Amino acid sequence: MNTEKDNRSGAICHATIVTIDASRRILRDAGLIWEQDRIVMIAASEVIHQQAAEKGISLEDASGKFVFPGFINTHTHLYQNLLKGLGTDTTLENWWHRVIAPAGIKIRKEHVAAAAAGGAIEALRSGVTTLVDYMQVHPVVQLSDVEIETLRDIGIRLVYGRGFRDTGRESGFPPELIEDTEMVLADVLRLKRKYEEPELMTRIWLAPAGVWALSPVGLRETAEFSRDYNVPVMMHMFETATDENVCRTRFNCSALECFEKSGLLNTHLLAVHCVEMGEAELTTFRSHNIFISHNPISNMYLASGVAPVPRMRELGMNIGLGTDGAASNNCNDMLEVIKSTALLHKGFFRNPLAVTAQEVLEMATIEAARCIGLEQEIGSLETGKKADLFILNPARCARTCPVHDPVASLVYSASSRAIEKVVINGRIVMNDGGFPVLDEIQILREEQLQAQDLLQRAGYRGYC
């Protein structure tokens, strides 16, 4: 829905700007100007007034409002948006076989399009400007294209993980969801040629489901491909004890030894979950500069455990936050993840400083940007960076009002109802709580219809 007529310039004044720059400045009665996709000025409001008038740029008075860098959701599965509420009160393994596999076999292009659109709407409403999506089921061709094009039209920044698995027939895994590794690698190159572009709105990564989903050949070829073509990798790692058990059986070594021997730790690697990690795993990952995606709500929902995030931070590891798929979270709301991260570790470790509000905000912004290699482009509000931001208006939501400390209020009392405007790559995607070029009601109606259709196809009787 983006066109050449889209407004790519704008200015905001009289706001409080939470920059997340190197000095972590919070600027009062300040403003910013963006032109095309870049922030060109951050200054006191009177300067912004003058410069906006000289440039002929429309100026928004944001008195009483707060401007933040857009959130980066470092892990989700948008197709699972159609499966909310189905995998309750069970383990990861049962959840996968009971919910994900039956739906994964039957999913089609129209399901993927509806799930991506609905998930993006929900993400935008919680301040997300970049999604890292892990599309792991491909029973029919070109599901990747459908999702990428849907999200491109909506206008959200995307790191797309082309997921796959190349083994599992012997354990009864559906053959429709098992793919040849060489075919997948060729598809990754095809997607890169077709969709990657200079404005960085779409990046393509390789996303093997996990070590439990790979043959020895598949694991080796994944690492080689990543190094040879400079394609980053995202992978579920150490989510449960399954990684260790599979590696002992299939690879005759520990999971850590398996990852080291394969060469996977020598790639740009975003390791998702990382719950079952001891000191050896943590220090080895730190020495290889492995990036972590922490998904606390999903880990609690599936009773997988608590990732050792405070120890990761002591070691200087870089951590981003993720919602995970809606089938193991039941929403795509980053504000819920942000608050849960802060509270979970305080309670679990009985330490109020285990993870602070400031640290959690950084994990949702600049640290997440480092996780995906875009820290020079997004993750903070600075001159020259991409205009990816949102405006929080506490007057829209009793839960969020009043605000004394904007960081504490964002982490502990913000609601998606208080998010008023979202700008991505200089385009106003959400304004005054609505979507200028999207029919939200129609998108959600279509999502409901396609969810019911998928459940019928997958044999979920009693839910349709």
WOGISUL-V87240 format. One record per pair of residues at least 24 apart in sequence whose ideal C-beta (glycine too) atoms are under 10 Angstrom apart, sorted by sequence separation. I is the first residue (numbers start at 1). GAP is how many residues later the second one is. If there is no record, write none. Layout:
[[I GAP] [I GAP]]
//
This chain:
[[9 24] [10 24] [11 24] [33 24] [79 24] [80 24] [83 24] [138 24] [164 24] [184 24] [211 24] [212 24] [235 24] [256 24] [260 24] [264 24] [265 24] [275 24] [297 24] [298 24] [304 24] [393 24] [394 24] [396 24] [9 25] [10 25] [17 25] [42 25] [79 25] [82 25] [112 25] [131 25] [132 25] [133 25] [134 25] [135 25] [136 25] [138 25] [162 25] [206 25] [207 25] [208 25] [210 25] [211 25] [256 25] [259 25] [265 25] [273 25] [274 25] [292 25] [294 25] [295 25] [296 25] [297 25] [298 25] [299 25] [302 25] [338 25] [393 25] [395 25] [8 26] [9 26] [17 26] [33 26] [112 26] [129 26] [130 26] [131 26] [132 26] [133 26] [134 26] [135 26] [136 26] [137 26] [138 26] [162 26] [205 26] [206 26] [207 26] [208 26] [209 26] [210 26] [211 26] [254 26] [255 26] [259 26] [264 26] [272 26] [273 26] [282 26] [286 26] [291 26] [292 26] [293 26] [294 26] [295 26] [296 26] [297 26] [298 26] [301 26] [302 26] [337 26] [338 26] [392 26] [393 26] [394 26] [8 27] [9 27] [80 27] [120 27] [129 27] [130 27] [131 27] [132 27] [133 27] [134 27] [135 27] [136 27] [137 27] [138 27] [161 27] [162 27] [181 27] [204 27] [205 27] [206 27] [207 27] [208 27] [209 27] [210 27] [211 27] [212 27] [237 27] [254 27] [257 27] [281 27] [285 27] [289 27] [290 27] [291 27] [292 27] [293 27] [294 27] [295 27] [296 27] [297 27] [298 27] [301 27] [302 27] [337 27] [391 27] [392 27] [393 27] [8 28] [31 28] [79 28] [112 28] [119 28] [123 28] [128 28] [129 28] [130 28] [131 28] [132 28] [133 28] [134 28] [135 28] [136 28] [137 28] [160 28] [162 28] [203 28] [204 28] [205 28] [206 28] [207 28] [208 28] [210 28] [212 28] [219 28] [256 28] [260 28] [276 28] [283 28] [286 28] [287 28] [289 28] [290 28] [291 28] [292 28] [293 28] [294 28] [295 28] [296 28] [298 28] [300 28] [301 28] [390 28] [391 28] [392 28] [393 28] [8 29] [11 29] [31 29] [82 29] [128 29] [130 29] [131 29] [132 29] [134 29] [135 29] [136 29] [162 29] [203 29] [205 29] [206 29] [207 29] [210 29] [235 29] [256 29] [259 29] [273 29] [275 29] [276 29] [279 29] [282 29] [286 29] [289 29] [291 29] [292 29] [293 29] [295 29] [298 29] [299 29] [300 29] [301 29] [335 29] [390 29] [391 29] [392 29] [8 30] [11 30] [12 30] [13 30] [14 30] [15 30] [31 30] [32 30] [81 30] [82 30] [107 30] [112 30] [113 30] [116 30] [117 30] [120 30] [124 30] [133 30] [162 30] [205 30] [210 30] [212 30] [243 30] [275 30] [277 30] [278 30] [282 30] [285 30] [286 30] [292 30] [295 30] [298 30] [299 30] [334 30] [390 30] [391 30] [9 31] [13 31] [14 31] [31 31] [81 31] [106 31] [107 31] [108 31] [109 31] [112 31] [115 31] [116 31] [119 31] [120 31] [123 31] [124 31] [160 31] [211 31] [212 31] [219 31] [233 31] [259 31] [273 31] [275 31] [276 31] [277 31] [286 31] [293 31] [297 31] [298 31] [390 31] [391 31] [13 32] [14 32] [30 32] [79 32] [82 32] [83 32] [104 32] [105 32] [107 32] [108 32] [109 32] [111 32] [112 32] [114 32] [115 32] [116 32] [119 32] [124 32] [160 32] [177 32] [210 32] [211 32] [214 32] [219 32] [235 32] [237 32] [239 32] [243 32] [244 32] [273 32] [275 32] [276 32] [279 32] [282 32] [283 32] [285 32] [286 32] [297 32] [298 32] [309 32] [313 32] [389 32] [390 32] [391 32] [12 33] [13 33] [15 33] [79 33] [81 33] [82 33] [104 33] [106 33] [107 33] [109 33] [112 33] [113 33] [116 33] [117 33] [120 33] [121 33] [123 33] [181 33] [185 33] [210 33] [211 33] [212 33] [213 33] [237 33] [238 33] [239 33] [240 33] [243 33] [274 33] [275 33] [278 33] [282 33] [295 33] [296 33] [297 33] [389 33] [390 33] [13 34] [14 34] [29 34] [78 34] [81 34] [84 34] [103 34] [104 34] [105 34] [106 34] [109 34] [112 34] [113 34] [116 34] [117 34] [120 34] [181 34] [184 34] [212 34] [216 34] [233 34] [234 34] [235 34] [237 34] [238 34] [239 34] [241 34] [242 34] [243 34] [273 34] [274 34] [277 34] [283 34] [295 34] [297 34] [307 34] [334 34] [388 34] [389 34] [390 34] [13 35] [14 35] [32 35] [79 35] [80 35] [81 35] [104 35] [108 35] [111 35] [112 35] [115 35] [116 35] [119 35] [120 35] [121 35] [139 35] [160 35] [178 35] [182 35] [211 35] [212 35] [215 35] [216 35] [232 35] [233 35] [234 35] [235 35] [236 35] [237 35] [238 35] [239 35] [240 35] [241 35] [274 35] [277 35] [282 35] [309 35] [310 35] [388 35] [389 35] [12 36] [13 36] [31 36] [79 36] [81 36] [82 36] [100 36] [101 36] [107 36] [109 36] [110 36] [113 36] [114 36] [117 36] [120 36] [139 36] [140 36] [160 36] [177 36] [181 36] [182 36] [185 36] [189 36] [210 36] [211 36] [214 36] [215 36] [216 36] [223 36] [227 36] [231 36] [232 36] [233 36] [234 36] [235 36] [236 36] [237 36] [238 36] [239 36] [240 36] [279 36] [297 36] [309 36] [310 36] [319 36] [387 36] [388 36] [396 36] [11 37] [30 37] [78 37] [79 37] [81 37] [82 37] [100 37] [109 37] [113 37] [116 37] [117 37] [119 37] [137 37] [139 37] [158 37] [181 37] [184 37] [185 37] [188 37] [192 37] [212 37] [214 37] [226 37] [227 37] [230 37] [231 37] [232 37] [233 37] [234 37] [235 37] [236 37] [237 37] [238 37] [239 37] [244 37] [307 37] [308 37] [386 37] [387 37] [388 37] [396 37] [11 38] [77 38] [78 38] [81 38] [108 38] [109 38] [112 38] [113 38] [116 38] [120 38] [138 38] [139 38] [180 38] [181 38] [184 38] [188 38] [212 38] [223 38] [224 38] [226 38] [230 38] [232 38] [233 38] [234 38] [235 38] [236 38] [237 38] [238 38] [243 38] [274 38] [306 38] [307 38] [310 38] [311 38] [386 38] [387 38] [388 38] [13 39] [78 39] [80 39] [81 39] [137 39] [138 39] [179 39] [181 39] [182 39] [185 39] [186 39] [192 39] [211 39] [219 39] [223 39] [224 39] [227 39] [237 39] [238 39] [297 39] [298 39] [306 39] [309 39] [310 39] [321 39] [386 39] [387 39] [388 39] [390 39] [391 39] [393 39] [11 40] [12 40] [26 40] [27 40] [78 40] [79 40] [81 40] [113 40] [116 40] [137 40] [138 40] [139 40] [173 40] [181 40] [185 40] [189 40] [211 40] [219 40] [222 40] [223 40] [224 40] [226 40] [227 40] [237 40] [238 40] [296 40] [297 40] [300 40] [308 40] [309 40] [319 40] [321 40] [386 40] [387 40] [390 40] [391 40] [393 40] [11 41] [78 41] [81 41] [109 41] [136 41] [138 41] [159 41] [168 41] [171 41] [181 41] [184 41] [185 41] [188 41] [220 41] [221 41] [222 41] [223 41] [226 41] [227 41] [296 41] [299 41] [306 41] [308 41] [310 41] [313 41] [319 41] [321 41] [387 41] [388 41] [391 41] [10 42] [11 42] [77 42] [78 42] [81 42] [116 42] [145 42] [157 42] [158 42] [160 42] [161 42] [162 42] [163 42] [164 42] [166 42] [189 42] [216 42] [219 42] [220 42] [222 42] [223 42] [225 42] [226 42] [295 42] [296 42] [297 42] [306 42] [313 42] [320 42] [321 42] [322 42] [9 43] [76 43] [144 43] [148 43] [152 43] [157 43] [158 43] [159 43] [160 43] [161 43] [162 43] [163 43] [164 43] [165 43] [166 43] [182 43] [185 43] [188 43] [212 43] [219 43] [220 43] [223 43] [224 43] [226 43] [238 43] [274 43] [294 43] [296 43] [297 43] [305 43] [306 43] [310 43] [311 43] [312 43] [313 43] [319 43] [320 43] [321 43] [11 44] [78 44] [144 44] [157 44] [158 44] [159 44] [160 44] [161 44] [162 44] [163 44] [164 44] [165 44] [168 44] [181 44] [185 44] [211 44] [214 44] [218 44] [219 44] [220 44] [223 44] [237 44] [238 44] [296 44] [297 44] [300 44] [310 44] [318 44] [319 44] [320 44] [321 44] [14 45] [15 45] [17 45] [78 45] [138 45] [142 45] [145 45] [149 45] [152 45] [156 45] [157 45] [158 45] [159 45] [160 45] [161 45] [162 45] [163 45] [164 45] [165 45] [167 45] [168 45] [216 45] [219 45] [222 45] [274 45] [295 45] [296 45] [299 45] [309 45] [310 45] [318 45] [320 45] [361 45] [362 45] [9 46] [11 46] [13 46] [14 46] [15 46] [16 46] [73 46] [138 46] [141 46] [144 46] [145 46] [148 46] [149 46] [155 46] [156 46] [157 46] [158 46] [159 46] [161 46] [162 46] [163 46] [167 46] [168 46] [185 46] [216 46] [223 46] [271 46] [295 46] [296 46] [309 46] [313 46] [320 46] [321 46] [322 46] [361 46] [364 46] [378 46] [9 47] [10 47] [11 47] [12 47] [13 47] [14 47] [15 47] [16 47] [76 47] [144 47] [148 47] [160 47] [161 47] [163 47] [165 47] [166 47] [167 47] [168 47] [211 47] [238 47] [294 47] [296 47] [297 47] [320 47] [321 47] [358 47] [360 47] [361 47] [364 47] [378 47] [9 48] [10 48] [11 48] [12 48] [13 48] [14 48] [15 48] [16 48] [17 48] [18 48] [19 48] [20 48] [21 48] [142 48] [159 48] [161 48] [165 48] [166 48] [167 48] [211 48] [214 48] [237 48] [270 48] [272 48] [296 48] [318 48] [319 48] [320 48] [357 48] [377 48] [9 49] [10 49] [11 49] [12 49] [13 49] [14 49] [15 49] [16 49] [17 49] [18 49] [19 49] [20 49] [138 49] [142 49] [145 49] [152 49] [164 49] [165 49] [166 49] [167 49] [273 49] [296 49] [310 49] [318 49] [319 49] [320 49] [322 49] [358 49] [361 49] [7 50] [10 50] [12 50] [13 50] [14 50] [15 50] [16 50] [17 50] [18 50] [19 50] [73 50] [144 50] [145 50] [151 50] [152 50] [163 50] [164 50] [165 50] [167 50] [214 50] [270 50] [272 50] [294 50] [309 50] [313 50] [317 50] [318 50] [320 50] [321 50] [357 50] [358 50] [360 50] [361 50] [7 51] [11 51] [14 51] [15 51] [16 51] [17 51] [18 51] [144 51] [151 51] [166 51] [167 51] [211 51] [273 51] [294 51] [309 51] [318 51] [319 51] [320 51] [356 51] [357 51] [360 51] [15 52] [16 52] [17 52] [71 52] [76 52] [166 52] [167 52] [270 52] [272 52] [296 52] [318 52] [319 52] [320 52] [356 52] [357 52] [359 52] [360 52] [12 53] [73 53] [78 53] [148 53] [149 53] [165 53] [166 53] [211 53] [237 53] [318 53] [357 53] [358 53] [70 54] [73 54] [79 54] [80 54] [148 54] [164 54] [309 54] [313 54] [357 54] [12 55] [71 55] [73 55] [76 55] [78 55] [79 55] [166 55] [237 55] [356 55] [357 55] [71 56] [72 56] [73 56] [74 56] [75 56] [76 56] [77 56] [78 56] [79 56] [80 56] [148 56] [166 56] [208 56] [237 56] [239 56] [355 56] [70 57] [71 57] [72 57] [73 57] [74 57] [75 57] [76 57] [77 57] [78 57] [79 57] [80 57] [234 57] [236 57] [318 57] [335 57] [69 58] [70 58] [71 58] [72 58] [73 58] [74 58] [75 58] [76 58] [77 58] [79 58] [164 58] [235 58] [68 59] [70 59] [71 59] [72 59] [73 59] [75 59] [76 59] [77 59] [232 59] [234 59] [236 59] [239 59] [240 59] [296 59] [320 59] [69 60] [70 60] [71 60] [72 60] [73 60] [74 60] [77 60] [144 60] [239 60] [206 61] [294 61] [210 62] [240 62] [242 62] [205 63] [207 63] [210 63] [239 63] [240 63] [241 63] [79 64] [240 64] [241 64] [205 65] [207 65] [239 65] [240 65] [335 65] [238 66] [239 66] [294 66] [342 66] [101 67] [238 67] [79 68] [239 68] [343 68] [78 69] [105 69] [107 69] [162 69] [238 69] [294 69] [342 69] [343 69] [104 70] [105 70] [106 70] [107 70] [130 70] [293 70] [341 70] [342 70] [101 71] [105 71] [130 71] [132 71] [134 71] [136 71] [161 71] [163 71] [292 71] [339 71] [78 72] [101 72] [102 72] [104 72] [105 72] [133 72] [135 72] [136 72] [137 72] [161 72] [162 72] [163 72] [338 72] [339 72] [78 73] [101 73] [104 73] [130 73] [132 73] [134 73] [136 73] [159 73] [161 73] [163 73] [294 73] [338 73] [339 73] [133 74] [136 74] [161 74] [294 74] [338 74] [339 74] [97 75] [101 75] [132 75] [134 75] [159 75] [292 75] [293 75] [335 75] [339 75] [97 76] [101 76] [291 76] [335 76] [338 76] [96 77] [97 77] [100 77] [136 77] [291 77] [293 78] [335 78] [167 79] [291 79] [292 79] [293 79] [335 79] [336 79] [78 80] [291 80] [335 80] [336 80] [289 81] [290 81] [291 81] [335 81] [78 82] [291 82] [333 82] [334 82] [73 83] [167 83] [333 83] [335 83] [77 84] [79 84] [335 84] [72 85] [74 85] [76 85] [239 85] [331 85] [70 86] [73 86] [75 86] [77 86] [70 87] [72 87] [234 88] [236 88] [270 98] [134 100] [136 100] [271 100] [133 101] [134 101] [270 101] [132 102] [134 102] [269 102] [270 102] [268 103] [270 103] [268 104] [268 105] [161 109] [159 111] [161 111] [96 113] [93 119] [134 136] [234 137] [132 138] [134 138] [234 138] [232 139] [132 140] [232 140] [232 141] [92 144] [92 147] [93 147] [92 148] [6 149] [91 149] [93 149] [2 150] [92 150] [1 151] [2 151] [1 152] [2 152] [1 153] [2 153] [1 154] [75 159] [134 159] [74 160] [37 161] [75 161] [132 161] [37 162] [36 163] [37 163] [37 164] [205 167] [205 168] [203 169] [203 170] [203 171] [200 174] [200 177] [199 178] [200 178] [92 181] [201 185] [200 186] [199 187] [132 188] [134 188] [136 189] [132 190] [134 190] [131 191] [134 191] [131 192] [133 192] [75 195] [128 195] [74 196] [75 197] [126 197] [74 198] [75 198] [2 199] [123 200] [122 201] [131 201] [119 204] [122 204] [128 204] [126 205] [128 205] [92 206] [95 206] [96 206] [119 206] [126 206] [127 206] [128 206] [92 207] [95 207] [119 207] [125 207] [126 207] [127 207] [128 207] [94 208] [118 208] [123 208] [124 208] [125 208] [126 208] [127 208] [92 209] [93 209] [122 209] [123 209] [125 209] [126 209] [92 210] [115 210] [122 210] [123 210] [125 210] [126 210] [90 211] [91 211] [92 211] [115 211] [121 211] [122 211] [123 211] [126 211] [127 211] [89 212] [90 212] [91 212] [92 212] [119 212] [120 212] [122 212] [126 212] [159 212] [88 213] [89 213] [90 213] [91 213] [119 213] [159 213] [87 214] [89 214] [118 214] [159 214] [87 215] [157 215] [159 215] [74 217] [76 217] [157 217] [74 218] [75 218] [74 219] [75 219] [76 219] [73 220] [74 220] [75 220] [157 220] [74 221] [77 221] [157 221] [73 222] [76 222] [75 223] [201 223] [103 224] [201 224] [100 225] [200 225] [199 226] [201 226] [100 227] [199 227] [99 228] [100 228] [99 229] [157 229] [96 231] [157 231] [95 232] [96 232] [156 232] [95 233] [130 235] [92 236] [128 236] [129 236] [132 236] [127 237] [87 238] [127 238] [130 238] [88 239] [130 239] [132 239] [86 240] [87 240] [132 240] [84 241] [85 241] [86 241] [87 241] [83 242] [84 242] [85 242] [88 242] [130 242] [83 243] [84 243] [87 243] [80 244] [81 244] [82 244] [83 244] [84 244] [86 244] [130 244] [74 245] [75 245] [77 245] [80 245] [81 245] [82 245] [83 245] [84 245] [85 245] [74 246] [75 246] [76 246] [77 246] [79 246] [80 246] [81 246] [84 246] [73 247] [74 247] [75 247] [76 247] [77 247] [78 247] [79 247] [80 247] [83 247] [84 247] [130 247] [72 248] [73 248] [74 248] [75 248] [76 248] [77 248] [78 248] [79 248] [80 248] [84 248] [130 248] [71 249] [72 249] [73 249] [74 249] [75 249] [76 249] [77 249] [80 249] [81 249] [129 249] [130 249] [71 250] [72 250] [73 250] [75 250] [76 250] [77 250] [80 250] [81 250] [129 250] [73 251] [77 251] [81 251] [77 252] [80 252] [76 253] [78 254] [77 255] [76 256] [130 256] [129 257] [76 258] [129 258] [130 258] [73 259] [129 259] [73 260] [74 260] [128 260] [129 260] [73 261] [129 261] [72 262] [75 262] [127 262] [128 262] [71 263] [74 263] [127 263] [70 264] [71 264] [73 264] [126 264] [127 264] [125 265] [127 265] [71 266] [124 266] [156 266] [71 267] [155 267] [157 267] [155 268] [156 268] [157 268] [155 269] [156 269] [154 270] [155 270] [155 272] [155 273] [156 273] [155 274] [154 275] [155 275] [155 280] [154 281] [155 282] [127 283] [154 283] [155 283] [153 284] [154 284] [153 285] [127 287] [126 288] [74 289] [126 289] [127 289] [154 289] [71 290] [74 290] [125 290] [126 290] [72 291] [73 291] [125 291] [127 291] [128 291] [69 292] [71 292] [72 292] [124 292] [125 292] [127 292] [68 293] [69 293] [71 293] [72 293] [74 293] [75 293] [123 293] [126 293] [129 293] [150 293] [70 294] [71 294] [72 294] [74 294] [122 294] [125 294] [128 294] [129 294] [130 294] [69 295] [70 295] [72 295] [73 295] [74 295] [124 295] [127 295] [129 295] [68 296] [69 296] [72 296] [75 296] [126 296] [128 296] [129 296] [68 297] [69 297] [71 297] [72 297] [74 297] [125 297] [72 298] [74 298] [124 298] [69 299] [70 299] [72 299] [123 299] [69 300] [72 300] [124 300] [129 300] [72 302] [127 303] [124 305] [125 305] [72 306] [124 306] [72 307] [70 308] [71 308] [125 308] [69 309] [70 309] [120 309] [121 309] [69 310] [125 310] [69 311] [70 311] [124 311] [68 312] [69 312] [68 313] [69 313] [67 314] [121 314] [124 314] [125 315] [69 316] [70 316] [72 316] [124 316] [69 317] [70 317] [71 317] [121 317] [70 318] [120 318] [69 319] [70 319] [71 319] [121 319] [69 320] [70 320] [68 321] [69 321] [117 321] [67 322] [68 322] [118 322] [121 322] [122 322] [67 323] [68 323] [117 323] [120 323] [121 323] [66 324] [67 324] [68 324] [66 325] [67 325] [117 325] [118 325] [122 325] [65 326] [66 326] [117 326] [118 326] [121 326] [65 327] [66 327] [116 327] [117 327] [118 327] [65 328] [66 328] [118 328] [119 328] [62 329] [64 329] [65 329] [114 329] [117 329] [118 329] [62 330] [64 330] [65 330] [113 330] [114 330] [117 330] [118 330] [60 331] [62 331] [64 331] [65 331] [114 331] [115 331] [116 331] [114 332] [115 332] [118 332] [113 333] [114 333] [117 333] [118 333] [24 334] [66 334] [113 334] [114 334] [114 335] [115 335] [110 336] [111 336] [114 336] [115 336] [24 337] [64 337] [66 337] [113 337] [114 337] [20 338] [24 338] [65 338] [68 338] [112 338] [38 339] [42 339] [64 339] [67 339] [68 339] [71 339] [110 339] [111 339] [114 339] [115 339] [37 340] [42 340] [43 340] [66 340] [110 340] [111 340] [114 340] [20 341] [39 341] [42 341] [66 341] [20 342] [24 342] [39 342] [41 342] [68 342] [108 342] [111 342] [112 342] [18 343] [39 343] [40 343] [42 343] [66 343] [107 343] [110 343] [111 343] [20 344] [22 344] [39 344] [40 344] [66 344] [110 344] [20 345] [21 345] [38 345] [39 345] [108 345] [19 346] [20 346] [38 346] [39 346] [68 346] [108 346] [111 346] [18 347] [19 347] [20 347] [34 347] [38 347] [39 347] [40 347] [106 347] [107 347] [37 348] [38 348] [39 348] [66 348] [71 348] [103 348] [106 348] [20 349] [32 349] [34 349] [37 349] [38 349] [39 349] [106 349] [108 349] [32 350] [33 350] [37 350] [39 350] [104 350] [106 350] [107 350] [32 351] [34 351] [36 351] [37 351] [68 351] [71 351] [103 351] [106 351] [107 351] [34 352] [35 352] [66 352] [70 352] [102 352] [103 352] [105 352] [106 352] [34 353] [65 353] [70 353] [102 353] [105 353] [106 353] [27 354] [33 354] [34 354] [66 354] [67 354] [70 354] [103 354] [104 354] [105 354] [25 355] [32 355] [34 355] [65 355] [70 355] [102 355] [103 355] [24 356] [25 356] [65 356] [67 356] [102 356] [103 356] [25 357] [32 357] [101 357] [102 357] [103 357] [21 358] [22 358] [62 358] [102 358] [20 359] [21 359] [62 359] [70 359] [99 359] [20 360] [21 360] [22 360] [19 361] [20 361] [21 361] [60 361] [99 361] [18 362] [19 362] [20 362] [21 362] [98 362] [18 363] [19 363] [84 363] [17 364] [21 364] [82 365] [86 365] [81 366] [82 366] [84 367] [60 368] [82 368] [83 368] [81 369] [82 369] [86 369] [81 370] [82 370] [18 371] [60 371] [82 371] [83 371] [17 372] [82 372] [83 372] [86 372] [82 373] [18 374] [86 374] [79 375] [83 375] [15 376] [16 376] [82 376] [10 377] [12 377] [15 377] [83 377] [86 377] [9 378] [15 378] [28 378] [85 378] [8 379] [10 379] [12 379] [26 379] [26 380] [83 380] [26 381] [24 383] [39 384] [37 386] [16 387] [20 387] [37 387] [38 387] [39 387] [18 388] [37 388] [38 388] [17 389] [18 389] [34 389] [36 389] [37 389] [16 390] [36 390] [37 390] [34 391] [35 391] [36 391] [18 392] [34 392] [34 393] [12 409] [10 411] [12 411] [10 413] [8 415] [10 416] [8 417] [9 417] [10 417] [8 418] [10 418] [6 419] [7 419] [8 419] [6 420] [7 420] [8 420] [6 421] [7 421] [2 422] [6 422] [2 423] [6 423] [2 425] [2 427] [1 428] [7 429] [6 430] [6 431] [1 434] [3 434] [1 435] [2 435] [1 436] [1 437] [1 438]]
//
